[in-house]
């Protein structure tokens, strides 16, 4: 029987998964807890927190482990985890994903960037930073990133047996999706073997950074009369970049015929148009580019484009900012 190598004051080993809806963090939490409870003899609990939008909106998934003789009676959100797994790197722009991490804890990030850049972005002062290109693995194996992230987490959690997770993967997929069993096993193994680590010493007297709960700006004292919603889902002030799952459309102006098929299917304010005179002097609307602030990576525009002026591109850090053509709202 496995033994927990780390525990908090209540006797729990706690994990928090930071993601967006659609990347499989909820299923990953369930599979992680199932492995601990059914295969390794721990007591385990798993639950998630997400809004009504679900796909593309921030999601938190929580997993607790404890010794079998203990009962888990605490079902509150995990605010001081031993391990944080960040499924979507861009989340740090809108969510403090490292909040509450133990000084000697581990933060796992799905990224292609280096340790110094990630550490600076997440303001991690001590502990272990683990990096895995889960998106790249998932694209190559034609799976989702959650299985690659599970592989990396099993490498981090030395009390978990990877063979037990392989059993759970088979049980999860073999009935409904038998064709996905082997690709997910390969994805899990690659996540386990390809994750990289860098440990930073814990300064003497270092304390846990307090977890900051998101507080609404509007309450019973500050709410406008009539209950007016001042920040609707698709406002012009909102940055939807954090909703992209790793892919975005790339615009090729030389093959664009400005047919507006992309704009017809776009659910947001992504495409920027400008009036220009054609050869006969007639004013025409011409597509100038994409405002990536409003692009959530649905890629519907690529399917609609008849000339391949829009193609799918794996997003790299800084690409959206460098190639953004900003909307001008009068």
C-alpha positions in Angstrom: 0.0 0.0 0.0 1.2 3.5 -0.9 2.0 6.1 1.8 1.6 9.8 1.6 5.0 11.5 1.7 3.6 15.0 2.5 0.6 16.1 4.6 -0.8 19.4 5.8 -2.0 20.0 9.4 -5.3 18.2 8.8 -3.5 15.1 7.3 -4.3 15.8 3.6 -2.2 16.0 0.5 -4.0 18.6 -1.7 -3.9 19.3 -5.4 -5.5 22.1 -7.3 -6.0 22.1 -11.1 -6.2 25.5 -12.8 -7.7 25.3 -16.3 -10.4 26.5 -18.7 -13.5 24.5 -19.6 -12.9 22.1 -22.5 -9.4 20.9 -21.7 -10.5 18.0 -19.5 -9.3 19.2 -16.1 -12.6 18.0 -14.5 -12.1 14.5 -15.9 -8.5 14.5 -14.9 -9.4 15.3 -11.3 -11.9 12.4 -11.3 -9.4 10.0 -12.7 -6.8 11.1 -10.2 -9.0 10.6 -7.2 -10.3 7.3 -8.6 -6.8 6.0 -8.9 -5.9 6.9 -5.3 -9.2 5.6 -3.9 -9.8 2.4 -5.9 -6.3 1.3 -6.9 -3.9 2.6 -4.1 -6.0 2.4 -1.0 -6.2 6.1 0.0 -9.3 8.0 0.9 -9.8 10.6 -1.8 -12.2 13.4 -2.7 -12.7 15.4 -5.9 -14.9 18.3 -6.9 -14.8 21.2 -9.3 -15.7 24.9 -9.5 -16.8 26.6 -12.7 -19.2 29.1 -14.0 -22.2 28.8 -16.3 -20.2 29.4 -19.4 -18.0 26.3 -18.7 -16.2 25.9 -22.1 -13.5 28.6 -22.3 -14.2 30.0 -18.8 -11.8 29.5 -15.8 -12.2 26.2 -14.0 -10.7 24.9 -10.7 -10.7 21.2 -9.9 -9.7 20.0 -6.4 -8.3 16.7 -5.2 -7.6 15.6 -1.6 -5.8 12.4 -0.5 -5.5 11.1 3.0 -4.6 7.8 4.8 -7.3 5.1 4.7 -8.0 5.3 8.4 -9.0 9.0 8.1 -12.3 10.3 6.9 -12.5 13.4 4.6 -15.0 15.7 6.1 -13.6 18.9 4.6 -15.1 19.7 1.2 -14.1 23.4 1.0 -12.1 24.6 -2.0 -8.3 24.0 -1.7 -6.6 27.3 -1.0 -3.1 26.0 0.2 -2.2 23.1 -2.1 1.0 21.0 -2.3 0.6 20.8 -6.1 -0.9 23.2 -8.6 -1.3 22.0 -12.2 -1.9 24.8 -14.7 -3.5 23.3 -17.8 -3.7 26.7 -19.7 -0.7 28.9 -19.4 -2.5 32.2 -20.4 -4.7 31.9 -17.3 -2.1 33.8 -15.2 -3.2 37.0 -17.0 -6.7 36.8 -15.5 -6.3 34.4 -12.5 -3.7 34.3 -9.8 -3.0 30.6 -10.5 -0.1 30.3 -8.0 -2.1 31.8 -5.1 -1.7 29.9 -1.8 1.0 27.5 -3.0 3.1 26.0 -0.2 6.7 27.4 0.0 8.1 24.0 -0.9 5.2 23.1 -3.2 5.2 22.2 -6.9 3.6 24.1 -9.8 3.2 22.3 -13.0 2.6 24.3 -16.2 1.6 23.3 -19.7 4.0 25.5 -21.7 6.8 25.7 -24.3 8.6 28.5 -22.4 11.6 28.2 -20.2 11.9 28.1 -16.4 12.9 31.8 -15.9 10.0 33.1 -18.0 7.4 31.0 -16.3 8.7 31.7 -12.9 8.6 35.4 -13.5 5.1 35.3 -15.0 3.7 33.4 -12.1 5.8 35.2 -9.5 6.9 31.9 -7.9 9.7 32.7 -5.4 10.5 29.2 -4.1 9.6 25.5 -4.5 9.6 23.5 -7.7 8.6 24.6 -11.1 7.7 21.7 -13.5 7.2 22.3 -17.2 5.6 20.0 -19.8 4.5 20.7 -23.4 1.2 18.9 -22.9 -0.4 20.6 -25.9 2.4 19.4 -28.2 2.0 15.9 -26.9 -1.8 15.9 -27.3 -1.6 17.3 -30.9 0.9 14.6 -31.9 -1.0 11.8 -30.2 -4.5 13.2 -31.2 -5.7 13.2 -27.6 -6.4 15.9 -25.0 -3.8 17.6 -22.8 -5.4 16.2 -19.6 -3.8 12.8 -20.0 -0.3 14.3 -20.5 -0.8 16.5 -17.4 -1.8 13.4 -15.4 1.4 11.7 -16.5 3.4 14.7 -15.3 1.5 14.8 -12.0 2.2 11.1 -11.4 5.9 11.8 -11.8 5.7 14.6 -9.3 3.6 12.7 -6.7 6.0 9.9 -5.8 3.3 8.2 -3.7 1.2 7.5 -6.8 1.8 4.4 -8.9 1.7 5.1 -12.7 0.6 1.6 -13.4 -2.5 2.2 -11.3 -3.4 5.2 -13.6 -2.9 3.1 -16.7 -5.5 0.7 -15.3 -7.9 3.7 -14.7 -7.3 5.0 -18.3 -8.2 1.6 -19.7 -11.3 1.4 -17.6 -12.4 5.0 -18.5 -12.1 4.6 -22.2 -12.4 1.0 -23.2 -16.2 0.7 -23.2 -17.3 3.9 -25.0 -14.1 4.8 -26.8 -11.9 1.8 -27.2 -9.9 3.4 -30.0 -8.7 6.1 -27.5 -7.1 3.7 -25.0 -3.7 3.3 -26.6 -3.3 6.9 -27.7 -4.1 8.0 -24.1 -1.7 5.5 -22.6 1.0 6.8 -24.9 0.1 10.4 -23.9 0.2 9.5 -20.2 3.6 7.9 -20.6 5.0 10.8 -22.6 3.8 13.2 -19.9 5.4 11.1 -17.2 8.8 10.9 -19.1 9.0 14.4 -20.7 8.2 16.6 -17.7 11.2 18.8 -16.5 11.9 20.2 -13.1 13.7 23.1 -11.5 13.8 23.6 -7.7 14.4 26.9 -6.0 15.4 27.0 -2.4 12.9 28.1 0.2 14.1 31.3 1.9 14.4 31.0 5.7 11.1 32.1 7.3 9.2 31.9 4.1 5.4 31.7 4.5 2.5 30.6 2.3 1.2 33.5 0.2 -2.4 33.9 1.2 -5.0 32.7 -1.2 -7.0 35.6 -2.5 -10.6 34.9 -3.1 -12.2 36.9 -6.0 -14.6 39.5 -4.6 -17.4 41.0 -6.6 -17.1 44.7 -7.2 -20.9 45.0 -6.8 -22.7 44.3 -3.6 -25.8 45.4 -1.8 -24.2 48.8 -1.1 -22.7 49.4 -4.5 -25.1 47.7 -6.9 -26.8 50.1 -9.3 -30.5 50.6 -9.1 -32.5 47.9 -10.9 -29.7 45.3 -10.8 -28.0 46.5 -14.0 -25.3 44.2 -15.3 -22.3 46.4 -16.0 -19.8 43.7 -17.3 -21.7 41.5 -19.8 -19.9 38.5 -21.2 -18.8 39.9 -24.5 -18.1 43.6 -23.7 -15.6 45.6 -25.7 -13.4 45.9 -22.6 -13.0 42.1 -22.0 -9.9 40.2 -23.1 -10.9 36.8 -24.4 -7.3 35.7 -24.9 -7.4 33.5 -21.8 -10.1 31.4 -23.4 -7.9 30.1 -26.2 -6.9 26.5 -25.8 -3.6 26.9 -27.6 -4.7 27.5 -31.3 -5.6 30.7 -33.1 -6.3 31.8 -36.7 -3.4 33.2 -38.7 -4.4 35.8 -41.4 -2.8 35.8 -44.9 -3.7 39.1 -46.5 -2.3 38.1 -49.9 -4.9 35.4 -50.5 -7.9 37.2 -48.8 -10.7 38.3 -51.1 -12.6 40.2 -48.3 -15.7 38.1 -48.8 -16.7 38.4 -45.1 -17.4 34.7 -44.7 -15.2 34.7 -41.6 -17.0 37.7 -40.1 -20.4 36.0 -40.6 -19.4 33.1 -38.4 -17.3 34.9 -35.8 -19.1 35.2 -32.5 -17.1 38.2 -31.3 -15.4 41.4 -32.6 -12.4 39.7 -34.1 -12.2 41.0 -37.7 -11.1 44.5 -38.4 -12.4 46.2 -41.6 -11.4 49.4 -43.4 -13.0 51.3 -46.3 -10.7 51.5 -49.3 -11.2 52.6 -53.0 -10.9 49.8 -55.6 -9.5 50.3 -59.1 -12.6 52.0 -60.3 -12.7 54.4 -57.3 -15.6 52.7 -55.6 -15.3 52.4 -51.8 -15.1 48.8 -50.6 -14.7 47.2 -47.1 -11.3 45.4 -46.9 -10.2 43.0 -44.2 -7.1 44.4 -42.5 -6.5 41.8 -39.8 -7.6 40.2 -36.5 -8.1 41.8 -33.1 -6.8 38.9 -31.0 -8.2 40.6 -27.8 -11.6 39.2 -28.8 -10.5 35.9 -30.3 -11.2 32.9 -28.1 -9.8 30.4 -30.7 -13.0 28.7 -31.8 -11.5 28.5 -35.4 -15.0 28.8 -37.0 -13.5 31.4 -39.4 -11.0 28.9 -40.8 -13.8 26.5 -41.7 -15.7 29.3 -43.4 -12.8 30.8 -45.4 -13.0 29.8 -49.1 -9.4 30.8 -50.0 -7.3 29.6 -47.1 -6.6 33.2 -46.1 -7.0 31.9 -42.5 -5.1 28.9 -41.2 -4.7 27.3 -37.8 -1.6 28.2 -35.8 -0.4 27.0 -32.5 -0.2 30.1 -30.3 3.3 31.2 -29.1 3.8 33.7 -26.3 3.7 37.2 -27.7 2.3 36.3 -31.1 -1.2 37.7 -30.5 0.2 41.0 -29.1 2.6 41.4 -32.1 0.1 40.6 -34.8 -3.0 42.2 -33.3 -4.9 44.8 -35.4 -6.9 46.7 -32.9 -10.5 47.6 -33.3 -11.5 51.3 -33.2 -14.9 51.8 -31.6 -16.4 55.3 -32.1 
